[in-house]
């Protein structure tokens, strides 16, 4: 807990639903349980777990797709075989379409 405070986290009035330890607010805004070593999400009144976690999942998914786009781009740079280039181009197009869909869902 002391390490979290040294790193700029702040102690909140909330407690962990699993272990009842105090929750810390990290610099990135996430709530963290030092004992469970897990991120905690607090639902607003009337909000479902799915509604609360969708933005988090979409951000993770966007990061994953962007990483895959970079990996495919790196392979395209060095690939010489036209058939393999076609496969990589198709994969890249699909990843870009998915990235666009993710961004639409997020906004």
N, C-alpha and C positions, 0 to 999 in steps of 0.2 A: 504494500500500500504506500509505503514511503517513497518507493521508486516512482510510482505513478504521480505523486505530488511533485517530486523533483522534476519530472518530465512535463509539468504544466497542467496536469489533470486537476480537476476540482471535485471536492466531495459534495455529493448531492443529498437531498433529504429522502431520497428513494432507497429502498432496500431490494436485494435480489429476491425474486419470487421462489428461487430454488433453495437458497441457503440462508437468506435473511441478512447477509452481509451488506454493508453500505455500498452503494453504487457510486462510481466516479464518472464524471463527464470528461472525456478526452478532448484534446485540442481540435479534433476533427468533428466534434459534436456528438459522437457516439457515447452511449452509456456502457460502462464496463464493470463487470464483477471481478474483483481481484482474486477472490477465493475460487470461483468456478473457472476463471480464465475464459470468460465468454462475454460476447456482446449481448446486451439486454435491450429489448424494444418495449416501450410502454405504449399501450393502445389508448387512443382517445375514446371518450365515451361514444358508443355507437359504431366504432370502427372495428372491422374484422381483422384477424391476423393476416389474411391475404392482402387486404388493403394496405396494412402497415408495412408488409415486407416486400410488396411489389417493386417499389423504387430501388430497394437494396438489390434485389435479384436482377433487375434490369440493368443497374450499373455494373454488376459483376459480369453479366452476360455481354454487355457492350465492351468491357475490357477484354474479355476472352476473344470476342470476334475481332477486335482491333489487333490483338496479338497474332491471331491466325492470318489476318490480312498481311501483316508484316512478314510472317514466315513464308507465305506464298510469294510475296513480292521478291523476297531474297532468292527463292528458288527460280523464279522467272528470269532474274538477272543472269544466272549462270547456265540455264538450260539451253541445250542446242537441238534436241530432238523435237521436231515439229508436233508429233503426236502427244508428247509429254507437255509441250507448251500449250496445246489445245486443252488438255485436261486441267492444267494449272489455271488457264484463263477462265475456264468454266467454273472452277472452284472459286476463283477470285470474284467473278460476277455474282455467284450465289452468296458469298460472304458479304459483298457490298449491298446486295438486296436485303439481306437480313439485318445489316447495320442500319439501313434506312428504316426498316420496320420497327426496330428497337427504338430508334430516335422518335418516331411517330408515337409510339406507345408512351414513351417517357413524357412527351409534351402534349 
